Amino acid sequence: MHDDELLTVTEVMARLRLGRSTVYDLIRTRRLSSVTIGRCRRIPASALGDFIAEQMERAA
């Protein structure tokens, strides 16, 4: 996974094994950073990595 790669919401759903509404809720509450290009929402791979690292820290 490249740090500059932009992921779709569907790709993030698959990687986190979460539903669409949960992923959009994470975006809405700014726990998961994203960008909008036109009408498309994209999540930088680095933002997904940061989110996962944060969750791992909380669990420790």
Secondary structure per residue as TSV (DSSP state, phi and psi in degrees):
chain	resnum	aa	ss	phi	psi
A	1	M	-	360.0	122.5
A	2	H	-	-84.4	142.8
A	3	D	T	-63.0	-27.4
A	4	D	T	-94.6	5.2
A	5	E	-	-70.5	138.1
A	6	L	E	-105.7	126.5
A	7	L	E	-103.0	148.6
A	8	T	E	-80.6	164.7
A	9	V	H	-60.4	-39.3
A	10	T	H	-62.2	-40.6
A	11	E	H	-65.4	-40.1
A	12	V	H	-66.1	-40.1
A	13	M	H	-56.3	-45.0
A	14	A	H	-67.9	-42.0
A	15	R	H	-69.0	-36.8
A	16	L	H	-92.0	-10.4
A	17	R	T	55.1	49.7
A	18	L	-	-123.1	162.5
A	19	G	-	-80.5	164.2
A	20	R	H	-57.5	-46.3
A	21	S	H	-64.7	-34.7
A	22	T	H	-66.6	-43.0
A	23	V	H	-63.8	-44.7
A	24	Y	H	-64.8	-33.2
A	25	D	H	-65.6	-40.8
A	26	L	H	-61.6	-38.4
A	27	I	H	-68.6	-46.6
A	28	R	H	-60.6	-38.4
A	29	T	T	-87.3	6.0
A	30	R	T	63.7	22.9
A	31	R	S	-82.0	-20.5
A	32	L	S	-129.1	116.8
A	33	S	-	-73.3	148.2
A	34	S	-	-152.6	167.0
A	35	V	E	-128.4	153.5
A	36	T	E	-111.7	127.4
A	37	I	E	-120.4	108.5
A	38	G	T	65.0	-121.8
A	39	R	T	-102.6	6.1
A	40	C	E	-99.2	135.4
A	41	R	E	-96.8	129.6
A	42	R	E	-130.1	144.4
A	43	I	E	-114.7	120.5
A	44	P	E	-61.6	138.7
A	45	A	H	-57.7	-34.6
A	46	S	H	-65.6	-34.8
A	47	A	H	-67.4	-37.7
A	48	L	H	-65.7	-42.1
A	49	G	H	-61.0	-42.2
A	50	D	H	-62.7	-41.9
A	51	F	H	-62.3	-45.6
A	52	I	H	-63.5	-43.0
A	53	A	H	-61.1	-41.1
A	54	E	H	-63.0	-41.3
A	55	Q	H	-66.0	-37.0
A	56	M	H	-67.0	-38.6
A	57	E	H	-63.9	-43.1
A	58	R	H	-62.8	-35.3
A	59	A	H	-75.6	-20.2
A	60	A	-	-78.1	360.0
